[in-house]
Amino acid sequence: MQNNKINVLQVVGNARLGGVASCLLNYYRHTDLERFHFDFVTYAPSIFDDLVRKIDKSARIYYISPFQKNFLKGVFDLERICSNTEYSVVHSHLTTLSAFSLTAAAHTDVPVRICHVHSAFNKNSEHYLAKSFLRPFAAEHATHLMACSRHAAENIFGKRADEATILPDAIEAERFYSSREDYSAEREKLGLSGKVVLFVGRFAYQKNLPFLVEAFSRAADSGDMTLVLVGDGEEKHAVRDAAAQCGILSKVRMIAPCDPVPWYKAADVFCLPSRYEGLGMVAIEAQAAGLKCILSDSVPKEADITGRCIFLPEDAGAWADELKKPAVHFYDCRELVENAHYDIKREAHRLGQFYENALAGTGGQNQI
């Protein structure tokens, strides 16, 4: 503890803006900075750094060697960081790679070491064998377990899942709540017409975007439709190629990473065709904005906080049929989002309470 603040080291790893980084930033913006000081560990400079410093200019951001490339160097890098500053908490957001970050924290006698899982995996996952090998060791040096959903806890922690505190990936819900007036205004600003199908997230294997392009292409003949993909990633060119092969490139808009709120408010339906997910934070955002969501059956059912999500297998025809149905908007989601504990203004204080309870040796409730 320094200057009467609890020092917490947040180990993020790859901090390119995605679900994990967004979730952490949401909690950080609503953290009592008179009580807590956060520093961060990532693999390389990114826009995440600027967003952190907008919240607290005194926050330090350290870069270490990626564990998946050179785990020994990464461990040594992190041990050096922990040795140079007295941290009360190391909060690792790396899922199975927490096996390495929490080893470093244990070697330097950090008292509270949290293994926080934000995702799950299955046989369709990238690096399945490596993740399967690391899974038994992910929380070996953890003093506390945390997960974004019950599904993620069971997937990674197995028999220890009941020990995990479920911390919802809460959002700044007030920004997403929408109205018919918002819908019309945002569509005009963004130059949209007809039915708008939206995806927000990384262009990565996990998200299964070429499949979404194929499904959309089967539905697009039914009328004026646009597929909007907000994000970026290693599969960007593959997605563009898939759209070209399907002959629908003119109906697909690929938008660089940005504030997605206007796009949620202007859309008619949201799609998340992922091969695997720990929860699917973007589905929570879409529901807060009043959108019907079509999700793959690999997305946990816990993601359906409004009762208005459709879960489908990887069948392009079935997805196309659902996309052809008339658009329905819901503008009564506030109470449902709040009751599901996804409004950050109501939930952020619980993370600080968890840290204080953990340091006091009283632990945390499994559901907070």
C-alpha positions in Angstrom: 0.0 0.0 0.0 1.4 3.4 -1.0 0.0 6.8 0.0 -2.8 4.8 1.7 -3.9 3.4 -1.7 -4.2 -0.3 -2.5 -1.8 -1.0 -5.5 -3.3 -3.3 -8.0 -1.4 -4.6 -11.1 -3.8 -5.5 -13.9 -2.2 -8.0 -16.3 -4.0 -7.6 -19.6 -1.6 -9.1 -22.2 -2.9 -8.3 -25.6 -4.6 -4.9 -25.0 -6.0 -4.3 -28.5 -9.5 -3.0 -27.9 -11.7 -6.1 -27.5 -14.0 -7.4 -24.8 -11.4 -7.8 -22.1 -9.9 -4.4 -22.5 -13.3 -2.7 -22.7 -14.6 -4.5 -19.6 -11.5 -3.5 -17.6 -11.7 0.1 -18.8 -15.4 0.2 -17.8 -14.6 -0.8 -14.2 -11.5 1.4 -14.1 -13.5 4.6 -15.1 -15.8 4.0 -12.1 -13.1 2.9 -9.6 -12.4 5.0 -6.5 -9.0 6.4 -7.3 -8.7 7.8 -3.9 -8.7 4.3 -2.6 -7.0 2.3 -5.4 -4.1 2.8 -7.8 -4.0 0.6 -10.9 -1.0 -0.2 -13.0 -1.2 -2.3 -16.2 0.9 -5.0 -18.0 0.4 -5.4 -21.7 2.4 -6.9 -24.6 2.9 -3.7 -26.6 1.8 -0.1 -26.9 -1.7 0.4 -28.2 -4.7 2.8 -28.0 -5.5 1.2 -24.6 -2.5 3.2 -23.2 -4.1 6.5 -24.1 -7.5 5.5 -22.7 -5.8 4.5 -19.4 -4.0 7.8 -19.1 -7.2 9.7 -19.7 -8.5 8.1 -16.5 -5.4 8.4 -14.4 -2.2 10.1 -15.7 -0.2 8.5 -12.9 -1.0 4.9 -14.0 2.1 3.0 -15.2 1.9 0.8 -18.2 4.5 -1.9 -18.5 5.3 -4.1 -21.5 6.5 -7.7 -21.2 7.4 -10.4 -23.7 4.2 -12.3 -24.8 3.8 -15.5 -22.8 2.8 -17.4 -25.9 6.0 -16.5 -27.6 8.6 -16.7 -24.8 6.9 -17.6 -21.5 10.1 -17.7 -19.5 11.1 -14.2 -20.5 7.5 -13.0 -19.9 7.6 -14.5 -16.4 11.0 -12.9 -15.6 9.8 -9.5 -17.0 6.7 -9.7 -14.7 8.8 -10.8 -11.7 10.9 -7.7 -12.2 7.9 -5.4 -12.2 6.4 -7.0 -9.1 9.8 -6.8 -7.3 10.2 -3.1 -8.0 6.7 -2.0 -6.7 4.8 -3.3 -3.7 1.5 -4.6 -5.2 -1.2 -5.9 -2.9 -3.1 -7.5 -5.8 -2.1 -9.0 -9.1 -5.3 -9.4 -11.2 -4.6 -11.5 -14.3 -7.0 -11.4 -17.2 -5.2 -14.0 -19.3 -7.4 -17.1 -18.8 -5.1 -20.1 -19.3 -2.0 -18.0 -19.7 -2.6 -16.8 -16.1 -0.5 -19.9 -15.3 2.5 -17.8 -16.2 1.5 -14.4 -14.8 0.4 -15.8 -11.5 3.6 -17.8 -11.2 5.5 -14.5 -11.3 3.2 -13.0 -8.8 3.6 -15.9 -6.4 7.4 -15.9 -6.7 7.4 -12.2 -5.6 4.9 -12.9 -2.7 2.0 -10.8 -3.9 -0.7 -11.6 -1.3 -3.8 -11.5 -3.5 -3.5 -13.2 -6.9 -6.7 -13.4 -9.1 -7.2 -15.7 -12.0 -9.9 -14.0 -14.0 -11.3 -15.8 -17.1 -13.1 -13.8 -19.7 -13.5 -16.6 -22.3 -14.0 -20.3 -22.7 -12.8 -22.6 -25.4 -13.7 -25.9 -27.1 -12.3 -28.1 -29.8 -13.0 -25.5 -32.4 -10.8 -23.0 -30.7 -7.5 -21.7 -31.9 -4.5 -23.2 -30.0 -6.8 -25.8 -28.5 -4.1 -28.2 -27.5 -2.0 -25.5 -25.8 -5.0 -24.2 -23.9 -6.0 -27.7 -22.9 -2.5 -28.3 -21.6 -2.4 -25.1 -19.6 -6.0 -25.3 -18.2 -5.1 -27.4 -15.1 -2.3 -24.9 -14.2 -4.2 -21.6 -15.0 -5.2 -21.1 -11.4 -2.5 -23.1 -9.7 -0.9 -20.0 -8.1 -4.2 -18.1 -7.7 -5.5 -17.1 -4.3 -8.9 -16.2 -5.8 -10.9 -17.2 -8.9 -13.1 -14.9 -11.0 -15.0 -15.3 -14.2 -17.3 -13.3 -16.6 -19.9 -16.1 -16.5 -20.7 -19.4 -14.9 -20.0 -21.1 -18.3 -16.5 -19.6 -18.4 -15.9 -20.7 -14.8 -16.9 -24.2 -15.5 -14.9 -24.4 -18.7 -11.6 -23.3 -17.2 -11.8 -24.1 -13.5 -13.7 -27.4 -13.7 -14.4 -28.8 -10.2 -13.2 -25.5 -8.7 -15.9 -23.5 -10.6 -17.9 -23.0 -7.4 -15.0 -21.1 -5.9 -15.2 -18.5 -8.6 -16.7 -15.1 -8.1 -18.9 -14.2 -11.1 -18.1 -10.5 -12.1 -20.4 -9.4 -14.9 -18.7 -7.7 -17.9 -20.8 -4.6 -17.0 -21.1 -1.7 -19.5 -21.8 2.0 -19.4 -25.4 1.1 -20.1 -26.8 4.6 -20.2 -24.8 5.3 -23.4 -26.5 2.3 -25.1 -30.1 2.8 -24.2 -31.9 3.9 -27.3 -35.2 5.2 -28.7 -37.0 5.4 -32.0 -35.8 9.0 -32.3 -32.2 7.8 -31.8 -32.7 5.1 -34.4 -33.8 7.6 -37.1 -31.2 10.2 -36.2 -28.2 7.9 -36.2 -29.3 6.2 -39.5 -29.4 9.6 -41.1 -26.0 10.6 -39.8 -24.4 7.3 -40.9 -26.1 7.1 -44.3 -27.9 3.9 -43.7 -31.2 2.6 -45.2 -33.0 -0.7 -45.3 -32.4 -3.4 -42.8 -29.0 -3.1 -41.1 -27.3 -6.2 -39.8 -24.5 -5.4 -37.3 -21.4 -7.2 -35.9 -19.0 -5.5 -33.5 -15.7 -7.1 -32.4 -12.4 -8.5 -33.6 -12.0 -9.9 -37.1 -10.6 -13.2 -35.8 -11.1 -16.9 -36.3 -13.1 -17.1 -33.0 -15.7 -14.7 -34.4 -16.5 -16.8 -37.5 -17.1 -13.8 -39.8 -16.8 -15.6 -43.2 -19.8 -17.7 -42.0 -21.8 -14.6 -41.2 -21.0 -13.2 -44.7 -22.3 -16.4 -46.3 -25.5 -16.3 -44.2 -26.0 -12.7 -45.0 -25.5 -13.3 -48.7 -28.3 -15.8 -48.7 -30.7 -13.3 -47.0 -29.6 -10.2 -48.9 -31.6 -11.0 -52.0 -34.8 -10.5 -50.0 -34.5 -6.7 -50.0 -32.5 -3.7 -49.2 -30.0 -5.0 -46.6 -26.5 -3.9 -45.3 -24.1 -5.8 -43.3 -22.0 -3.5 -41.0 -18.8 -5.0 -39.4 -17.2 -2.7 -36.8 -13.7 -3.8 -35.8 -10.4 -5.0 -37.2 -8.1 -8.0 -37.0 -6.1 -10.6 -38.8 -9.1 -11.9 -40.8 -10.0 -8.6 -42.3 -8.8 -9.5 -45.8 -10.4 -13.0 -45.5 -13.8 -11.4 -44.7 -13.5 -9.0 -47.6 -12.6 -11.9 -49.9 -15.6 -13.9 -48.7 -17.9 -10.9 -49.4 -16.4 -10.5 -52.9 -16.8 -14.3 -53.6 -20.5 -14.1 -52.5 -21.0 -11.1 -54.8 -22.2 -8.8 -51.9 -19.2 -6.5 -51.4 -21.3 -3.5 -52.2 -23.7 -4.5 -49.3 -20.9 -4.8 -46.7 -19.5 -1.9 -44.8 -16.3 -2.6 -42.8 -15.8 0.1 -40.2 -12.5 0.6 -38.4 -12.5 0.3 -34.5 -14.5 3.2 -33.1 -17.2 4.0 -30.6 -19.8 1.5 -31.6 -22.8 3.1 -29.8 -24.1 5.0 -32.9 -24.0 1.8 -34.9 -25.9 -0.1 -32.3 -28.6 2.6 -32.3 -28.9 2.6 -36.1 -29.0 -1.2 -36.6 -32.0 -3.6 -36.8 -30.4 -6.8 -35.7 -27.1 -7.9 -34.1 -25.2 -11.1 -35.0 -22.5 -12.9 -33.1 -21.6 -16.1 -34.9 -18.6 -17.1 -32.7 -17.1 -20.5 -32.6 -16.6 -20.1 -28.8 -17.2 -17.4 -26.2 -16.9 -16.8 -22.4 -20.0 -14.7 -22.5 -20.1 -12.2 -25.5 -20.0 -8.7 -24.1 -21.1 -7.2 -27.4 -24.4 -9.1 -27.1 -25.0 -7.3 -23.8 -24.4 -4.0 -25.4 -26.7 -4.8 -28.3 -29.5 -5.8 -26.0 -29.1 -2.6 -24.0 -29.6 -0.8 -27.3 -32.8 -2.6 -27.9 -31.6 -5.0 -30.7 -32.8 -8.5 -31.4 -29.7 -10.7 -31.3 -28.9 -13.8 -33.3 -26.1 -15.7 -31.6 -24.3 -19.0 -32.3 -25.2 -21.9 -30.1 -21.6 -21.7 -28.8 -22.4 -18.4 -27.0 -23.4 -19.1 -23.4 -27.2 -18.8 -22.8 -26.2 -16.5 -19.9 -25.7 -13.8 -22.6 -29.5 -13.6 -23.1 -30.4 -11.1 -20.4 -33.6 -9.9 -22.1 -35.1 -13.1 -23.3 -34.9 -11.8 -26.8 -31.9 -13.7 -28.2 -32.0 -16.4 -30.8 -29.4 -19.2 -30.6 -28.6 -21.0 -33.8 -26.2 -23.7 -35.0 -23.7 -23.1 -37.7 -26.2 -23.5 -40.5 -26.1 -20.6 -43.1 -29.6 -21.4 -44.2 -31.1 -21.1 -40.7 -29.3 -17.9 -40.1 -30.5 -16.5 -43.5 -34.1 -17.4 -42.6 -33.8 -15.5 -39.3 -32.2 -12.5 -41.0 -35.1 -12.3 -43.4 -37.7 -11.9 -40.6 -39.0 -8.4 -40.0 -36.9 -6.2 -37.7 -38.2 -5.7 -34.2 -36.8 -3.1 -31.8 -37.1 -3.1 -28.0 -36.8 0.1 -26.1 -37.7 -1.1 -22.6 -34.4 -2.8 -21.7 -33.2 -0.6 -18.8 -34.7 -2.6 -16.0 -33.7 -5.9 -17.6 -30.0 -4.8 -17.9 -29.9 -3.4 -14.4 -31.5 -6.5 -12.9 -28.9 -8.7 -14.7 -26.1 -6.6 -13.0 -24.7 -5.2 -16.3 -25.0 -1.5 -15.5 -21.4 -0.4 -14.6 -22.7 2.5 -12.5 -24.4 0.0 -10.2 -21.7 -2.7 -10.3 -18.3 -1.0 -10.3 -18.0 -0.6 -6.5 -18.2 -4.4 -6.1 -14.7 -5.0 -7.6 -13.2 -2.6 -5.1 -15.1 -4.4 -2.3 -13.8 -7.7 -3.6 -10.2 -6.5 -3.4 -10.7 -5.2 0.1 -12.4 -8.4 1.3 -9.6 -10.5 -0.3 -6.9 -8.5 1.5 -8.8 -8.8 4.7 -9.0 -12.5 4.3 -12.8 -12.6 4.1 -12.9 -13.6 0.4 -15.8 -12.5 -1.8 -19.2 -13.8 -2.6 -19.5 -16.1 -5.5 -22.1 -13.9 -7.2 -21.5 -10.1 -6.8 
